[in-house]
Amino acid sequence: MTRRAFTLIELLVVIAIIAILAAILFPVFAQAKAAAKKISSVSNLKQIGTSIQIYGGDYDDTFPITYSPLAGTPTRYNHDRLVPTPKWFVNPTPDQENNMNSFWSNNTQPYIKNYEMLHDSNANEVGNITQVSFGSIEAPASVKTKVSYTYNALLNGYSGTAVESVSQLPLLWNGRGRSSLRGWAYASPYMFCGISSQPCRYVPPTATCNFSANGEGSRPSMNSYNNGYDLHSGGIIFTYADSSAKWKKIGVKTTGATNPLQDPFSQYDGTTQPTRRWLEPLGCHAYMFRPDFDFSQQPGIEGT
């Protein structure tokens, strides 16, 4: 009895069928993997939000501080700065020690109890980062902590009972886009606080806002370290002031103005990197991060 081998045409047909099946199934697998990472990130941010709620319960219903005074002339707070996370910087000055102790990523750890939760599984690790106020040195190789999320600095020491819309006000978010900084954390939007003898607290916008004063101005950073903001299928994840966490679609890869009620950035020019950001009508503060905002549809302005 002889066995007939596959002909060349039959083999090509089988290969073609396998290729078609692979082309159909691989995107499905990729989507399933992306969905799993998104669910994991939402879960982590929900737990972090709950931990910060517990923190507030221990501190008279006040949100974590994240800025501390700096010495020197003029005196000011450490706004718009990276801070070592965890506190790996060796032989710090009293100012540097205060900066590390007071920063949101460190002072909430007794409640979060896990630095690894600050990393988004879909983000890219970014190393070789330095900050001049900490000696312009990068985190040593022994530091494995990566921080993807940023804190809404307009909530610096703000009363939880004074928040207008707790279910819509962002508390934490993917403020560095697809980047996760090894050994450093950040607060974004950053709030300008230039007089360390006065409390660093959010001040509602006015026509005479002064960015050298305390709490009268804020901006969301647009620095993604060249990784862009397309983190989770065209969106990013927010934890809100009530500890809920949600994925929101943003305007990456589009042209034209975005929705100021769900995207901190107003323009992307067809890329994943924002080119402009939303500000409230007076141009003092980041649009959707104001603690006293009721989230009714109002016009905003596009800031550079």
SULUR-V887532 format. One record per residue. N is the residue number from 1. RES is the residue in one small letter. SS is DSSP state (alpha for helix, beta for strand, coil for the rest). OMEGA is omega in degrees with one decimal (none if undefined). Layout:
n->N res->RES ss->SS omega->OMEGA
n->N res->RES ss->SS omega->OMEGA
This chain:
n->1 res->m ss->coil omega->-179.8
n->2 res->t ss->coil omega->177.7
n->3 res->r ss->coil omega->-179.5
n->4 res->r ss->coil omega->177.9
n->5 res->a ss->coil omega->175.0
n->6 res->f ss->coil omega->173.1
n->7 res->t ss->coil omega->179.6
n->8 res->l ss->alpha omega->-179.5
n->9 res->i ss->alpha omega->179.2
n->10 res->e ss->alpha omega->178.2
n->11 res->l ss->alpha omega->-179.9
n->12 res->l ss->alpha omega->178.2
n->13 res->v ss->alpha omega->179.2
n->14 res->v ss->alpha omega->179.1
n->15 res->i ss->alpha omega->179.9
n->16 res->a ss->alpha omega->179.0
n->17 res->i ss->alpha omega->178.9
n->18 res->i ss->alpha omega->-179.8
n->19 res->a ss->alpha omega->178.8
n->20 res->i ss->alpha omega->178.6
n->21 res->l ss->alpha omega->178.9
n->22 res->a ss->alpha omega->-179.9
n->23 res->a ss->alpha omega->178.7
n->24 res->i ss->alpha omega->-170.8
n->25 res->l ss->alpha omega->-176.4
n->26 res->f ss->alpha omega->176.6
n->27 res->p ss->alpha omega->177.6
n->28 res->v ss->alpha omega->178.3
n->29 res->f ss->alpha omega->-179.5
n->30 res->a ss->alpha omega->178.5
n->31 res->q ss->alpha omega->179.2
n->32 res->a ss->alpha omega->178.7
n->33 res->k ss->alpha omega->178.8
n->34 res->a ss->alpha omega->179.2
n->35 res->a ss->alpha omega->179.3
n->36 res->a ss->alpha omega->178.6
n->37 res->k ss->alpha omega->179.0
n->38 res->k ss->alpha omega->179.1
n->39 res->i ss->alpha omega->179.3
n->40 res->s ss->alpha omega->-179.3
n->41 res->s ss->alpha omega->177.1
n->42 res->v ss->alpha omega->179.7
n->43 res->s ss->alpha omega->179.1
n->44 res->n ss->alpha omega->-178.2
n->45 res->l ss->alpha omega->174.8
n->46 res->k ss->alpha omega->179.2
n->47 res->q ss->alpha omega->177.7
n->48 res->i ss->alpha omega->178.2
n->49 res->g ss->alpha omega->177.6
n->50 res->t ss->alpha omega->178.5
n->51 res->s ss->alpha omega->179.7
n->52 res->i ss->alpha omega->173.0
n->53 res->q ss->alpha omega->178.3
n->54 res->i ss->alpha omega->174.2
n->55 res->y ss->alpha omega->-179.8
n->56 res->g ss->alpha omega->178.0
n->57 res->g ss->alpha omega->178.7
n->58 res->d ss->alpha omega->-176.0
n->59 res->y ss->coil omega->173.7
n->60 res->d ss->coil omega->177.7
n->61 res->d ss->coil omega->179.9
n->62 res->t ss->beta omega->177.1
n->63 res->f ss->coil omega->-178.1
n->64 res->p ss->coil omega->167.9
n->65 res->i ss->coil omega->175.3
n->66 res->t ss->coil omega->178.9
n->67 res->y ss->coil omega->175.1
n->68 res->s ss->coil omega->-177.5
n->69 res->p ss->beta omega->174.2
n->70 res->l ss->beta omega->175.2
n->71 res->a ss->coil omega->177.0
n->72 res->g ss->coil omega->-179.3
n->73 res->t ss->coil omega->-3.6
n->74 res->p ss->coil omega->175.2
n->75 res->t ss->coil omega->-175.7
n->76 res->r ss->beta omega->174.6
n->77 res->y ss->beta omega->-177.3
n->78 res->n ss->coil omega->178.3
n->79 res->h ss->coil omega->179.0
n->80 res->d ss->coil omega->179.1
n->81 res->r ss->coil omega->169.8
n->82 res->l ss->coil omega->-178.3
n->83 res->v ss->beta omega->-179.6
n->84 res->p ss->beta omega->-180.0
n->85 res->t ss->coil omega->-7.1
n->86 res->p ss->coil omega->-172.5
n->87 res->k ss->coil omega->-173.7
n->88 res->w ss->coil omega->-175.2
n->89 res->f ss->coil omega->-173.5
n->90 res->v ss->coil omega->177.1
n->91 res->n ss->coil omega->-178.7
n->92 res->p ss->coil omega->169.8
n->93 res->t ss->coil omega->176.0
n->94 res->p ss->alpha omega->176.8
n->95 res->d ss->alpha omega->-178.6
n->96 res->q ss->alpha omega->177.0
n->97 res->e ss->alpha omega->177.9
n->98 res->n ss->alpha omega->179.2
n->99 res->n ss->alpha omega->-178.7
n->100 res->m ss->alpha omega->-177.4
n->101 res->n ss->alpha omega->-173.7
n->102 res->s ss->alpha omega->-172.7
n->103 res->f ss->coil omega->-171.0
n->104 res->w ss->alpha omega->-175.2
n->105 res->s ss->alpha omega->178.8
n->106 res->n ss->alpha omega->-174.8
n->107 res->n ss->alpha omega->175.8
n->108 res->t ss->coil omega->-176.1
n->109 res->q ss->alpha omega->174.3
n->110 res->p ss->alpha omega->179.9
n->111 res->y ss->alpha omega->178.3
n->112 res->i ss->alpha omega->175.8
n->113 res->k ss->coil omega->-179.3
n->114 res->n ss->coil omega->178.6
n->115 res->y ss->alpha omega->-177.6
n->116 res->e ss->alpha omega->-179.6
n->117 res->m ss->alpha omega->179.7
n->118 res->l ss->alpha omega->-179.4
n->119 res->h ss->coil omega->175.1
n->120 res->d ss->coil omega->-174.6
n->121 res->s ss->coil omega->-179.8
n->122 res->n ss->coil omega->-177.9
n->123 res->a ss->coil omega->178.8
n->124 res->n ss->beta omega->177.5
n->125 res->e ss->beta omega->176.4
n->126 res->v ss->beta omega->178.3
n->127 res->g ss->coil omega->178.5
n->128 res->n ss->coil omega->179.9
n->129 res->i ss->coil omega->177.4
n->130 res->t ss->coil omega->177.1
n->131 res->q ss->coil omega->-173.2
n->132 res->v ss->alpha omega->-178.2
n->133 res->s ss->alpha omega->174.4
n->134 res->f ss->alpha omega->171.1
n->135 res->g ss->coil omega->179.5
n->136 res->s ss->coil omega->175.5
n->137 res->i ss->coil omega->178.9
n->138 res->e ss->coil omega->179.8
n->139 res->a ss->coil omega->178.6
n->140 res->p ss->coil omega->-176.8
n->141 res->a ss->coil omega->-179.1
n->142 res->s ss->coil omega->179.3
n->143 res->v ss->coil omega->-177.4
n->144 res->k ss->coil omega->-177.1
n->145 res->t ss->coil omega->175.3
n->146 res->k ss->beta omega->-175.6
n->147 res->v ss->beta omega->179.8
n->148 res->s ss->coil omega->-169.4
n->149 res->y ss->coil omega->176.9
n->150 res->t ss->beta omega->-176.4
n->151 res->y ss->beta omega->176.6
n->152 res->n ss->coil omega->-174.1
n->153 res->a ss->alpha omega->175.5
n->154 res->l ss->alpha omega->176.4
n->155 res->l ss->alpha omega->179.9
n->156 res->n ss->coil omega->179.4
n->157 res->g ss->coil omega->-175.6
n->158 res->y ss->coil omega->-179.9
n->159 res->s ss->beta omega->178.3
n->160 res->g ss->alpha omega->-179.7
n->161 res->t ss->alpha omega->-178.9
n->162 res->a ss->alpha omega->179.4
n->163 res->v ss->coil omega->-175.5
n->164 res->e ss->coil omega->-174.8
n->165 res->s ss->coil omega->-172.4
n->166 res->v ss->coil omega->-177.8
n->167 res->s ss->coil omega->-178.5
n->168 res->q ss->coil omega->-178.0
n->169 res->l ss->coil omega->179.3
n->170 res->p ss->beta omega->175.6
n->171 res->l ss->beta omega->175.9
n->172 res->l ss->beta omega->180.0
n->173 res->w ss->beta omega->176.7
n->174 res->n ss->coil omega->-172.4
n->175 res->g ss->coil omega->173.2
n->176 res->r ss->coil omega->178.7
n->177 res->g ss->coil omega->-175.7
n->178 res->r ss->coil omega->-178.1
n->179 res->s ss->beta omega->173.6
n->180 res->s ss->beta omega->-171.2
n->181 res->l ss->beta omega->179.0
n->182 res->r ss->beta omega->174.0
n->183 res->g ss->coil omega->-177.8
n->184 res->w ss->beta omega->173.9
n->185 res->a ss->beta omega->-172.9
n->186 res->y ss->coil omega->173.2
n->187 res->a ss->beta omega->178.9
n->188 res->s ss->coil omega->3.1
n->189 res->p ss->coil omega->172.5
n->190 res->y ss->beta omega->-178.7
n->191 res->m ss->beta omega->-178.7
n->192 res->f ss->beta omega->175.8
n->193 res->c ss->beta omega->-169.8
n->194 res->g ss->coil omega->-177.8
n->195 res->i ss->coil omega->-171.6
n->196 res->s ss->coil omega->176.9
n->197 res->s ss->coil omega->179.7
n->198 res->q ss->coil omega->178.9
n->199 res->p ss->coil omega->176.8
n->200 res->c ss->coil omega->-176.5
n->201 res->r ss->coil omega->176.9
n->202 res->y ss->coil omega->176.0
n->203 res->v ss->coil omega->179.4
n->204 res->p ss->coil omega->-175.9
n->205 res->p ss->coil omega->174.5
n->206 res->t ss->coil omega->-179.9
n->207 res->a ss->coil omega->-178.1
n->208 res->t ss->coil omega->-177.7
n->209 res->c ss->coil omega->-174.2
n->210 res->n ss->coil omega->-174.5
n->211 res->f ss->coil omega->175.9
n->212 res->s ss->coil omega->177.6
n->213 res->a ss->coil omega->-177.3
n->214 res->n ss->beta omega->172.7
n->215 res->g ss->beta omega->-177.3
n->216 res->e ss->beta omega->179.1
n->217 res->g ss->beta omega->178.2
n->218 res->s ss->beta omega->179.0
n->219 res->r ss->beta omega->169.8
n->220 res->p ss->coil omega->177.9
n->221 res->s ss->coil omega->175.6
n->222 res->m ss->coil omega->-175.4
n->223 res->n ss->coil omega->177.0
n->224 res->s ss->coil omega->-177.5
n->225 res->y ss->coil omega->176.2
n->226 res->n ss->coil omega->177.4
n->227 res->n ss->coil omega->178.8
n->228 res->g ss->coil omega->-174.2
n->229 res->y ss->coil omega->176.4
n->230 res->d ss->coil omega->-171.2
n->231 res->l ss->coil omega->-177.1
n->232 res->h ss->beta omega->175.1
n->233 res->s ss->coil omega->177.4
n->234 res->g ss->coil omega->-179.6
n->235 res->g ss->beta omega->175.3
n->236 res->i ss->beta omega->-175.0
n->237 res->i ss->beta omega->177.8
n->238 res->f ss->beta omega->162.7
n->239 res->t ss->beta omega->-176.7
n->240 res->y ss->beta omega->-173.9
n->241 res->a ss->coil omega->176.2
n->242 res->d ss->coil omega->179.1
n->243 res->s ss->coil omega->175.5
n->244 res->s ss->coil omega->179.5
n->245 res->a ss->beta omega->-177.0
n->246 res->k ss->beta omega->170.4
n->247 res->w ss->beta omega->177.0
n->248 res->k ss->beta omega->176.1
n->249 res->k ss->beta omega->176.9
n->250 res->i ss->coil omega->-168.9
n->251 res->g ss->coil omega->179.9
n->252 res->v ss->coil omega->177.6
n->253 res->k ss->coil omega->177.2
n->254 res->t ss->coil omega->172.2
n->255 res->t ss->coil omega->-178.4
n->256 res->g ss->coil omega->-175.4
n->257 res->a ss->coil omega->178.0
n->258 res->t ss->coil omega->177.5
n->259 res->n ss->coil omega->-176.3
n->260 res->p ss->coil omega->179.8
n->261 res->l ss->coil omega->179.0
n->262 res->q ss->coil omega->179.0
n->263 res->d ss->coil omega->178.4
n->264 res->p ss->coil omega->-174.5
n->265 res->f ss->beta omega->-172.2
n->266 res->s ss->beta omega->-176.7
n->267 res->q ss->beta omega->174.4
n->268 res->y ss->coil omega->178.4
n->269 res->d ss->coil omega->175.6
n->270 res->g ss->coil omega->-179.0
n->271 res->t ss->coil omega->174.8
n->272 res->t ss->coil omega->-178.1
n->273 res->q ss->coil omega->179.5
n->274 res->p ss->coil omega->177.9
n->275 res->t ss->coil omega->177.3
n->276 res->r ss->beta omega->-177.4
n->277 res->r ss->beta omega->179.9
n->278 res->w ss->beta omega->172.7
n->279 res->l ss->beta omega->175.8
n->280 res->e ss->beta omega->-168.4
n->281 res->p ss->coil omega->179.9
n->282 res->l ss->coil omega->176.0
n->283 res->g ss->coil omega->-178.7
n->284 res->c ss->coil omega->-169.6
n->285 res->h ss->coil omega->170.3
n->286 res->a ss->beta omega->-167.2
n->287 res->y ss->alpha omega->-167.7
n->288 res->m ss->alpha omega->-176.1
n->289 res->f ss->alpha omega->-176.7
n->290 res->r ss->coil omega->-177.7
n->291 res->p ss->coil omega->-177.7
n->292 res->d ss->coil omega->-177.7
n->293 res->f ss->coil omega->-179.0
n->294 res->d ss->coil omega->175.5
n->295 res->f ss->coil omega->165.9
n->296 res->s ss->coil omega->-176.0
n->297 res->q ss->coil omega->176.6
n->298 res->q ss->coil omega->177.1
n->299 res->p ss->coil omega->172.8
n->300 res->g ss->beta omega->175.0
n->301 res->i ss->beta omega->-178.9
n->302 res->e ss->beta omega->177.8
n->303 res->g ss->beta omega->180.0
n->304 res->t ss->coil omega->none
